[in-house]
Amino acid sequence: MIAEVGLAALWLATALAILQLVAGVLGLKTSDARMAAFSTYARQAAVVQAFLAVLSFGLLLWAFAITDLSIKLVATNSHSMKPLIYKLTGTWGNHEGSMLLWVAVLALSGGLLAGLERRLQERTMSATLAVQGFVALGFYAFLLLSSNPFERLPIPAFEGSGLNPLLQDIGLAIHPPTLYVGYVGLSVAFSLAMGALTTKQVTPDFAKVMRPWVLFAWVFLTLGITAGSYWAYYELGWGGWWFWDPVENASLMPWLAATALLHSVSVLAARDALRTWTIMLGVLAFSMSMLGTFLVRSGVLTSVHAFAVDPERGTFILVLLGLYIGGSLAIFAVRASSIAEGKRFSATSREGALVFNNVMLSAILAIVLLGTLYPLLTEAFDVRVSVGPPYFNPAGAIFAVPMFLVMAVGPLLRWKNDKPARIKVELVLIASILIGAVVLIAVLGDYSVLAVLGLALSVALGAAAFLPLRGRKIGRTPLSTWGMIMAHLGVAVSLFGMASESAFTQERLAAVAPGTTEEIAGWTVTLDSVDPVAGPNWTAIEARLSASRNGGEAISLTPQARNFWAPSQATSESALITRWDGQLYAVIGDTAGIDAEGNQRWQLRIWWKPFVTFIWYGGLLISLGGILAIIGRVRVDLRRRRAVQLGNERRADQAALEETASPPKAEPEPV
C-alpha cells in the first residue's frame, strides 16, 4: 500500500498544482471582489498540495527504511544489509528519489509562501502562485510520466542492488538536501519576480518579501556546496577539495547568481534602486538551477553525482528548461521597459559598489558556464576536450580580484552618494595591508602569482571586514551589519585556505613495506601493518600508520582500500589528522611488488595541506553571516510592525533606517 498511497498523493498534488495555476491566472483577470476569492483558492490549493507532496516523499522514505523490495526504486538503490542511515539517504541517492525530494521541497515552499505571506498585494500574490504552480506542474509531469518513484516490480526482488558505495557516506545526508532547499528557494524568488513583473509591482515592499527567500536559499546553497566540497575531499581520495567537475559547477553557478541577487534585492528593499537588476537576476538564478538540474539528470554528464542516463528524461527536462527559462526571458524582454526607474545613485556609493560586484559575479558566472558547456558542445562533434583549472583559475581571477578589492571598500561607503576622501584612512589601511602582504609573501618563497594574490587579498579582506564597526557602539550594531561582517570574513577565511592549499601543499608518493618510514613537512609516517577488515557491507585492506610531528607523540592513521559487494565497487577511504595549521592526508593504494627482503610493498600517498580546513571554516562563517542577517531582518520587521501598531512613527522610521545598515555618522536620509 505504500507505493499506491504515495503515487495517489502525487497525482492529487498534481491536480492541485493545476488548480493553483488556474485560480492564480483567473485572479489576475477579474474584478477586485472575485480576485480575492480566486486568490484564496490558489492559496488553499498550494497549502494542501504541500501536504500531499511531503506525504508522498515521506512514504518513499519509509519504503527505503523498511527495504520494500517490491518497489523497483528500492530494489535498485538499496540493500537489506545496509546501515539505516544509508537506507534513508538512499532515498535521494538516485534519480527518481532526488526529483521527488525536489518536488516535495518546492511544494512545501509554495505552501509556506501561500499560508504565511500577507504583505504582497493580492494581484501580485495571485500571479506569484500561478507561476509557482506552473513550475511545480512541470516537475510533477516529469515524475509521473518518465520518472515514477513508486513503480512496482512484477515479482519482488530477493535482494536489493545497493547504493553507489561512493554515496554511502554521512556527507550525502547533508549535501543534496541542503542544495535542493537552496535551489527551491530560488524558484520562489523566481515566482515572486515573475509575479511582480506581470503586475508591474517591482517595489521595495515586493523586495522585502523576496529577500528572505533569497537569503534562505543562499545560506543553504552555501552549506550544500561546503558539505559537498568536504565530502569529495575526504571520500574520493584524490586529495583535492574542488575539481571544476561539471556537476560541481552546476551548484556553483546558482550560488554566484544568488549572491548577486541577494545584494540587488537588498538594495531594492532598502533604497528603492536596482529594480531591473533584481528581476533579471531572479530569472538568471533560477535558470542556473534549472540548467544544473538538466546537466545532472539528463545523462549528458558522467559523474558520481549524476543520476539519469535515459535520453527521454533528458529531453523532458530540456523541454522544461526551454519553457521556464525561455518563457521568463521573453516576458522580461516585453515587460522590462514597464519597470519604473528606481532612485538614482552615483558611482561612488554603496549601490555603485554593489552594481560593480554584481557585474563581476555575472562575468565569473559566464566563465564557469562557458567552461562547463564547451566540452559538451565539442563532444557533439566527436571532439573531446577537457576544461579544468588552467582555464577556470586565471580566467576567474581576472574578475575575482577587482571584485574582492571593491568588496573590501564597498561597505564603508554611504548610500546614494559619497566621496572617497571621506574614507581615506580606511583606504590607506587596506592598501598598506595588501601591498605589505604581497611583498612579504613574495620575499618568503617562490609561489605562483594567483597564490600570492589570494593570500594577500585574504589578509586585506579579513581586516576590511571589521572596518564597518569603526565609529560604532558594538552593542548597538544591527545584526544585519554583523551578518555582513561575518559573511565577508568567511570569504576572506575561505580564500586564505584556498591560496594556502595551492601554495604550500606537499605530497609524497612511495611504495612502502611494513616498518618503512617516510618524511613529509616535519611529519614522520611509518607503515606498521596492512590487514584485512570487514564492515557491514564491505571488506577492505586497512593500513595502520603511525604519524608523529617533529618528534612528538605518535598518532594512528587507518586509511582503507574498500570493496563493496552491494553493488560491487572499489573505493579509497582516506585518513586525516587535523591540526590548527592544516591536515595530514593519507591514502593506501594497490600492492607495489616485493622489496629486496621479500616483504610486500604497498602504494602510499601522503599530503600535508597547510590551512586547508580554513576553506570549509570560511564556508560555515559565510552561512553564519546569512543566518545572522535573517535574524536581524526578522527583528527589524517585528519592531516596525509593533511601532506601526502603536502609532509610533518615529520608532518605525528608526527601524527602517537600521535596515539600511548605513555607515556611522551618515546624514539622515528620507525613508
PEZIZI-V784054 format. One line per field, one symbol per residue. ss: DSSP state (H for helix, E for strand, C for the rest). burial: + if it has 9 or more other ideal C-beta (glycine too) atoms within 8 Angstrom, else -. A space follows every 10 residues. Layout:
BEGIN
ss->???
burial->???
END
This chain:
BEGIN
ss->CHHHHHHHHH HHHHHHHHHH HHHHHHHHCC CHHHHHHHHH HHHHHHHHHH HHHHHHHHHH HHHHHCCCCC EHHHHHHCCC CCCHHHHHHC CCCCHHHHHH HHHHHHHHHH HHHHHHCCCC CHHHHHHHHH HHHHHHHHHH HHHHHHCCCC CECCCCCCCC CCCCHHHCCC CHHHHHHHHH HHHHHHHHHH HHHHHHHHHC CCCHHHHHHH HHHHHHHHHH HHHHHHHHHH HHHHHCCCCC CCCCCHHHHH HHHHHHHHHH HHHHHHHHHH HCCCHHHHHH HHHHHHHHHH HHHHHHHCCC CCCCCCCCCC HHHHHHHHHH HHHHHHHHHH HHHHHHHHCC CCCCCCCCCH HHHHHHHHHH HHHHHHHHHH HHHHHHHHHC CCCCCCCCHH HHHHHHHHHH HHHHHHHHHH CCCCCCCCCH HHHHHHHHHH HHHHHHHHHH HHHHCCCCHH HHHHHHHHHH HHHHCCHHHC CCCHHHCCHH HHHHHHHHHH HHHHHHHHHH HHHHCEEEEE EEECCCEEEE CCEEEEEEEE EEEECCCEEE EEEEEEEEEC CCCCEEECCE EEEEECCEEE EEECEEEEEC CEEEEEEEEE EEEECCCCCE EEEEEEEEEE CCCHHHHHHH HHHHHHHHHH HHHHHHHHHH HHHHHCCCHH HHHHHHHHHC CCCCCCCCCC C
burial->-++-+++-++ ++++-+++++ +-++++++-- ---+++-++- ++++++++++ +++++++-++ +++++-++++ +-+++-+++- -+---+++++ ++++++++++ ++++++++++ +++++-+--+ -+++++++++ ++++++++++ ++++-+++++ +-+---+--+ ++++++++-- ++++++++++ ++++++++++ ++++++++++ ++-+++++++ ++++++++++ ++++++++++ +++-+-+-+- +--+-+++++ ++++++++++ ++++++++++ +-++++++++ ++++++++++ +++++++++- +-+--+++-- --++-+++-+ +-++++-++- ++--++--+- -+--+--+++ ++++++++-+ +++++-+++- ++-+++-++- ------+--- +++-+++-++ ++++++++++ ++++++-+-- --+--++-++ --++--++-- +-----+--+ ++++++++++ +++++-+++- -+----++++ ++++++++++ ++++++++++ +++++-++-+ -+++-+-+-+ --+++++--+ --+---++++ +++++++++- ------++++ +++++++-+- +++++++--- -++++++++- --------+- ++++++++++ ++++++++++ ++++++++++ +++++++-++ --++------ +++-++++++ +++--+--+- -
END
